[in-house]
Amino acid sequence: MGPASLIVLTLAAVTFSVIAILLSRIVLKASWNPQKGQAYECGIPTTGQTWIQFNVGYYLFALIFLIFDVELIFLYPWAVVVRQVGWPALVEILIFFFILFIGFLYAHKKGALKWS
């Protein structure tokens, strides 16, 4: 597996993408409607000033979601090879959980888990 496999993979990805786009343009009927160009926000037309500040809690809540999302992404491959690797795998996952727990404590300290 050298550079040739990376080139083949890239060409395959580009080819499949181009084929999917061309196929959708051939099969689907194109229609234009003025409503398609309008902004859509939950079906309610905007009123007043649209540039407003949001609470930083939404940002922190998104960070917490990413913490647990990344945890699950890395936990599955670890669970597959944990018996083959042995004790080093256990130590590495404990370090990983510790780092995630520090991030969780930071978010809790900032009040990201409070909805009021």
TORPA-4810 file (N, C-alpha, C, O; in nm, 3 decimals):
<nodes>
NODE_1_0.085_-0.118_0.000_0.000_0.000_0.000_0.089_0.123_0.000_0.137_0.168_0.104_M
NODE_2_0.109_0.174_-0.114_0.192_0.291_-0.126_0.113_0.408_-0.182_-0.008_0.416_-0.166_G
NODE_3_0.184_0.498_-0.246_0.117_0.615_-0.303_0.019_0.580_-0.414_-0.075_0.655_-0.440_P
NODE_4_0.039_0.468_-0.479_-0.052_0.430_-0.588_-0.192_0.403_-0.536_-0.290_0.439_-0.601_A
NODE_5_-0.203_0.340_-0.417_-0.336_0.313_-0.363_-0.407_0.443_-0.323_-0.529_0.452_-0.335_S
NODE_6_-0.332_0.541_-0.276_-0.392_0.671_-0.243_-0.443_0.741_-0.369_-0.549_0.803_-0.367_L
NODE_7_-0.367_0.731_-0.476_-0.409_0.792_-0.603_-0.535_0.722_-0.655_-0.627_0.789_-0.702_I
NODE_8_-0.538_0.589_-0.648_-0.656_0.514_-0.694_-0.778_0.550_-0.609_-0.887_0.569_-0.663_V
NODE_9_-0.759_0.559_-0.478_-0.870_0.595_-0.389_-0.922_0.735_-0.421_-1.044_0.756_-0.425_L
NODE_10_-0.833_0.831_-0.444_-0.874_0.967_-0.477_-0.949_0.971_-0.610_-1.052_1.036_-0.622_T
NODE_11_-0.896_0.901_-0.709_-0.964_0.897_-0.839_-1.101_0.831_-0.829_-1.197_0.876_-0.893_L
NODE_12_-1.112_0.725_-0.751_-1.241_0.659_-0.733_-1.341_0.752_-0.665_-1.457_0.756_-0.705_A
NODE_13_-1.297_0.826_-0.563_-1.386_0.919_-0.494_-1.435_1.028_-0.587_-1.553_1.061_-0.589_A
NODE_14_-1.344_1.085_-0.665_-1.383_1.191_-0.759_-1.476_1.135_-0.866_-1.575_1.199_-0.902_V
NODE_15_-1.446_1.017_-0.917_-1.529_0.956_-1.022_-1.670_0.928_-0.972_-1.767_0.962_-1.039_T
NODE_16_-1.681_0.867_-0.855_-1.814_0.838_-0.800_-1.892_0.966_-0.771_-2.014_0.970_-0.791_F
NODE_17_-1.825_1.069_-0.726_-1.893_1.197_-0.700_-1.945_1.258_-0.828_-2.059_1.304_-0.834_S
NODE_18_-1.862_1.260_-0.930_-1.903_1.318_-1.058_-2.018_1.238_-1.119_-2.113_1.296_-1.171_V
NODE_19_-2.011_1.106_-1.111_-2.119_1.022_-1.164_-2.249_1.048_-1.089_-2.355_1.057_-1.152_I
NODE_20_-2.244_1.061_-0.958_-2.365_1.086_-0.879_-2.426_1.221_-0.915_-2.548_1.232_-0.928_A
NODE_21_-2.344_1.324_-0.931_-2.396_1.457_-0.966_-2.457_1.455_-1.105_-2.566_1.509_-1.126_I
NODE_22_-2.388_1.394_-1.201_-2.442_1.389_-1.338_-2.570_1.306_-1.344_-2.664_1.343_-1.415_L
NODE_23_-2.574_1.197_-1.272_-2.695_1.114_-1.271_-2.813_1.188_-1.211_-2.925_1.176_-1.260_L
NODE_24_-2.789_1.265_-1.106_-2.899_1.341_-1.046_-2.948_1.450_-1.140_-3.068_1.479_-1.143_S
NODE_25_-2.859_1.511_-1.217_-2.902_1.614_-1.312_-2.981_1.554_-1.428_-3.070_1.619_-1.484_R
NODE_26_-2.949_1.432_-1.464_-3.021_1.366_-1.574_-3.158_1.318_-1.527_-3.257_1.338_-1.597_I
NODE_27_-3.164_1.257_-1.411_-3.287_1.194_-1.364_-3.387_1.295_-1.308_-3.507_1.285_-1.335_V
NODE_28_-3.340_1.391_-1.230_-3.431_1.484_-1.164_-3.475_1.596_-1.257_-3.399_1.643_-1.343_L
NODE_29_-3.600_1.639_-1.238_-3.653_1.749_-1.314_-3.617_1.880_-1.244_-3.648_1.897_-1.126_K
NODE_30_-3.553_1.969_-1.314_-3.512_2.097_-1.254_-3.629_2.194_-1.257_-3.696_2.210_-1.359_A
NODE_31_-3.652_2.260_-1.145_-3.754_2.363_-1.139_-3.700_2.479_-1.057_-3.623_2.460_-0.963_S
NODE_32_-3.741_2.599_-1.094_-3.696_2.717_-1.023_-3.816_2.785_-0.960_-3.920_2.802_-1.025_W
NODE_33_-3.802_2.823_-0.836_-3.908_2.889_-0.763_-3.843_3.003_-0.683_-3.737_2.983_-0.624_N
NODE_34_-3.905_3.121_-0.679_-3.844_3.230_-0.603_-3.827_3.199_-0.454_-3.739_3.255_-0.388_P
NODE_35_-3.910_3.110_-0.401_-3.898_3.076_-0.259_-3.771_2.998_-0.230_-3.723_2.998_-0.116_Q
NODE_36_-3.715_2.931_-0.331_-3.593_2.855_-0.308_-3.476_2.946_-0.273_-3.382_2.902_-0.207_K
NODE_37_-3.479_3.069_-0.316_-3.370_3.162_-0.288_-3.381_3.233_-0.155_-3.289_3.303_-0.114_G
NODE_38_-3.493_3.217_-0.087_-3.512_3.285_0.041_-3.450_3.206_0.155_-3.436_3.083_0.149_Q
NODE_39_-3.412_3.280_0.259_-3.357_3.214_0.377_-3.467_3.137_0.448_-3.581_3.182_0.455_A
NODE_40_-3.431_3.022_0.501_-3.528_2.937_0.570_-3.481_2.916_0.712_-3.371_2.865_0.735_Y
NODE_41_-3.563_2.954_0.806_-3.530_2.937_0.948_-3.653_2.886_1.019_-3.734_2.966_1.067_E
NODE_42_-3.669_2.759_1.027_-3.778_2.693_1.099_-3.916_2.732_1.045_-4.015_2.723_1.118_C
NODE_43_-3.924_2.774_0.923_-4.052_2.804_0.863_-4.110_2.938_0.904_-4.220_2.972_0.860_G
NODE_44_-4.042_3.014_0.987_-4.093_3.142_1.034_-4.013_3.254_0.969_-3.890_3.256_0.979_I
NODE_45_-4.079_3.348_0.903_-4.005_3.460_0.844_-3.938_3.543_0.955_-3.995_3.562_1.063_P
NODE_46_-3.819_3.591_0.926_-3.747_3.671_1.026_-3.810_3.809_1.039_-3.858_3.867_0.942_T
NODE_47_-3.808_3.860_1.161_-3.856_3.994_1.187_-3.752_4.066_1.271_-3.689_4.006_1.359_T
NODE_48_-3.736_4.192_1.244_-3.643_4.272_1.324_-3.498_4.244_1.289_-3.467_4.197_1.180_G
NODE_49_-3.410_4.274_1.383_-3.267_4.258_1.364_-3.230_4.110_1.362_-3.265_4.036_1.454_Q
NODE_50_-3.160_4.066_1.258_-3.122_3.925_1.250_-2.984_3.898_1.305_-2.950_3.783_1.333_T
NODE_51_-2.903_4.002_1.323_-2.769_3.984_1.379_-2.778_4.006_1.529_-2.765_4.119_1.578_W
NODE_52_-2.799_3.896_1.602_-2.809_3.906_1.748_-2.704_3.816_1.811_-2.652_3.725_1.746_I
NODE_53_-2.673_3.842_1.936_-2.577_3.759_2.007_-2.649_3.638_2.066_-2.760_3.648_2.117_Q
NODE_54_-2.582_3.524_2.058_-2.634_3.403_2.118_-2.560_3.375_2.248_-2.447_3.420_2.268_F
NODE_55_-2.625_3.303_2.334_-2.565_3.267_2.461_-2.446_3.174_2.436_-2.455_3.084_2.353_N
NODE_56_-2.337_3.194_2.507_-2.218_3.111_2.491_-2.245_2.967_2.535_-2.168_2.877_2.504_V
NODE_57_-2.354_2.946_2.608_-2.389_2.811_2.652_-2.415_2.717_2.535_-2.388_2.597_2.546_G
NODE_58_-2.466_2.768_2.424_-2.487_2.683_2.307_-2.354_2.632_2.253_-2.342_2.516_2.213_Y
NODE_59_-2.254_2.718_2.253_-2.121_2.680_2.207_-2.061_2.574_2.299_-2.005_2.475_2.253_Y
NODE_60_-2.074_2.594_2.428_-2.020_2.499_2.523_-2.094_2.365_2.517_-2.034_2.259_2.532_L
NODE_61_-2.224_2.371_2.494_-2.301_2.248_2.480_-2.256_2.171_2.357_-2.249_2.048_2.359_F
NODE_62_-2.224_2.242_2.249_-2.171_2.176_2.129_-2.035_2.113_2.157_-2.006_2.006_2.105_A
NODE_63_-1.954_2.177_2.238_-1.825_2.118_2.274_-1.842_1.990_2.353_-1.767_1.894_2.334_L
NODE_64_-1.941_1.987_2.442_-1.966_1.866_2.519_-2.012_1.753_2.425_-1.970_1.638_2.440_I
NODE_65_-2.096_1.788_2.329_-2.137_1.688_2.231_-2.016_1.633_2.157_-2.006_1.512_2.136_F
NODE_66_-1.924_1.719_2.118_-1.804_1.673_2.047_-1.717_1.585_2.136_-1.657_1.489_2.088_L
NODE_67_-1.710_1.618_2.264_-1.631_1.535_2.355_-1.684_1.392_2.355_-1.606_1.298_2.340_I
NODE_68_-1.813_1.375_2.371_-1.868_1.240_2.376_-1.873_1.175_2.239_-1.864_1.052_2.229_F
NODE_69_-1.886_1.253_2.135_-1.886_1.199_2.001_-1.748_1.144_1.966_-1.736_1.034_1.914_D
NODE_70_-1.644_1.219_1.995_-1.508_1.174_1.970_-1.476_1.052_2.056_-1.407_0.960_2.012_V
NODE_71_-1.526_1.053_2.177_-1.503_0.938_2.265_-1.559_0.811_2.203_-1.492_0.707_2.202_E
NODE_72_-1.680_0.817_2.151_-1.739_0.698_2.091_-1.669_0.656_1.963_-1.658_0.536_1.935_L
NODE_73_-1.621_0.751_1.887_-1.551_0.718_1.763_-1.423_0.641_1.793_-1.390_0.546_1.723_I
NODE_74_-1.350_0.682_1.897_-1.225_0.615_1.929_-1.245_0.491_2.017_-1.155_0.407_2.026_F
NODE_75_-1.359_0.480_2.081_-1.381_0.367_2.171_-1.409_0.237_2.094_-1.369_0.130_2.139_L
NODE_76_-1.474_0.246_1.981_-1.507_0.124_1.905_-1.382_0.053_1.853_-1.367_-0.067_1.877_Y
NODE_77_-1.290_0.122_1.782_-1.170_0.051_1.736_-1.086_-0.002_1.852_-1.024_-0.108_1.841_P
NODE_78_-1.085_0.070_1.962_-1.011_0.023_2.080_-1.071_-0.107_2.131_-0.997_-0.200_2.166_W
NODE_79_-1.204_-0.115_2.136_-1.269_-0.236_2.185_-1.243_-0.356_2.095_-1.244_-0.470_2.141_A
NODE_80_-1.221_-0.331_1.968_-1.195_-0.440_1.875_-1.057_-0.502_1.899_-1.041_-0.623_1.887_V
NODE_81_-0.957_-0.420_1.931_-0.820_-0.470_1.942_-0.767_-0.478_2.084_-0.649_-0.505_2.104_V
NODE_82_-0.850_-0.456_2.184_-0.801_-0.449_2.321_-0.740_-0.582_2.367_-0.641_-0.580_2.441_V
NODE_83_-0.794_-0.694_2.326_-0.738_-0.823_2.369_-0.604_-0.852_2.302_-0.518_-0.917_2.360_R
NODE_84_-0.587_-0.803_2.181_-0.461_-0.826_2.110_-0.349_-0.738_2.166_-0.234_-0.782_2.175_Q
NODE_85_-0.383_-0.615_2.203_-0.280_-0.521_2.249_-0.246_-0.545_2.396_-0.129_-0.543_2.433_V
NODE_86_-0.346_-0.568_2.478_-0.321_-0.598_2.619_-0.319_-0.474_2.708_-0.395_-0.380_2.689_G
NODE_87_-0.228_-0.477_2.806_-0.222_-0.370_2.907_-0.193_-0.231_2.850_-0.250_-0.134_2.899_W
NODE_88_-0.107_-0.218_2.749_-0.085_-0.083_2.695_-0.214_-0.018_2.643_-0.232_0.103_2.652_P
NODE_89_-0.304_-0.100_2.589_-0.431_-0.046_2.540_-0.515_0.006_2.656_-0.580_0.109_2.645_A
NODE_90_-0.513_-0.065_2.767_-0.589_-0.021_2.884_-0.533_0.111_2.938_-0.609_0.201_2.974_L
NODE_91_-0.402_0.121_2.945_-0.340_0.245_2.994_-0.371_0.361_2.901_-0.403_0.471_2.947_V
NODE_92_-0.364_0.338_2.771_-0.392_0.445_2.675_-0.536_0.492_2.683_-0.562_0.612_2.675_E
NODE_93_-0.631_0.399_2.699_-0.771_0.441_2.705_-0.800_0.512_2.836_-0.885_0.601_2.839_I
NODE_94_-0.730_0.475_2.944_-0.748_0.549_3.069_-0.696_0.692_3.058_-0.757_0.785_3.111_L
NODE_95_-0.585_0.710_2.990_-0.533_0.845_2.966_-0.631_0.924_2.879_-0.657_1.041_2.904_I
NODE_96_-0.685_0.857_2.778_-0.782_0.922_2.689_-0.906_0.965_2.767_-0.954_1.077_2.751_F
NODE_97_-0.959_0.875_2.852_-1.076_0.910_2.934_-1.044_1.023_3.031_-1.130_1.108_3.057_F
NODE_98_-0.923_1.026_3.084_-0.884_1.134_3.175_-0.886_1.269_3.103_-0.934_1.368_3.158_F
NODE_99_-0.833_1.272_2.981_-0.832_1.397_2.904_-0.976_1.441_2.874_-1.007_1.559_2.884_I
NODE_100_-1.062_1.347_2.837_-1.203_1.382_2.811_-1.273_1.428_2.938_-1.356_1.518_2.934_L
NODE_101_-1.239_1.367_3.050_-1.299_1.405_3.177_-1.257_1.547_3.216_-1.338_1.622_3.272_F
NODE_102_-1.134_1.584_3.188_-1.088_1.721_3.214_-1.170_1.819_3.128_-1.210_1.925_3.177_I
NODE_103_-1.195_1.784_3.002_-1.280_1.869_2.917_-1.422_1.878_2.969_-1.484_1.985_2.964_G
NODE_104_-1.474_1.767_3.019_-1.608_1.767_3.077_-1.615_1.855_3.202_-1.711_1.929_3.221_F
NODE_105_-1.512_1.846_3.287_-1.509_1.931_3.407_-1.500_2.079_3.371_-1.562_2.163_3.436_L
NODE_106_-1.424_2.110_3.267_-1.415_2.249_3.222_-1.552_2.300_3.177_-1.593_2.410_3.213_Y
NODE_107_-1.622_2.220_3.098_-1.754_2.261_3.051_-1.852_2.273_3.168_-1.935_2.363_3.169_A
NODE_108_-1.842_2.184_3.264_-1.929_2.192_3.381_-1.898_2.318_3.463_-1.990_2.383_3.514_H
NODE_109_-1.772_2.352_3.474_-1.732_2.472_3.547_-1.783_2.599_3.478_-1.820_2.695_3.545_K
NODE_110_-1.784_2.598_3.345_-1.833_2.712_3.269_-1.985_2.720_3.266_-2.040_2.820_3.218_K
NODE_111_-2.054_2.618_3.316_-2.200_2.619_3.321_-2.267_2.574_3.194_-2.381_2.613_3.169_G
NODE_112_-2.199_2.494_3.114_-2.256_2.450_2.987_-2.368_2.349_3.006_-2.447_2.328_2.914_A
NODE_113_-2.377_2.287_3.122_-2.480_2.187_3.144_-2.607_2.244_3.206_-2.703_2.171_3.229_L
NODE_114_-2.608_2.372_3.234_-2.725_2.436_3.293_-2.811_2.497_3.183_-2.761_2.569_3.097_K
NODE_115_-2.940_2.469_3.187_-3.030_2.520_3.084_-3.108_2.643_3.130_-3.198_2.688_3.059_W
NODE_116_-3.077_2.696_3.243_-3.151_2.813_3.290_-3.068_2.939_3.282_-3.116_3.046_3.318_S
</nodes>
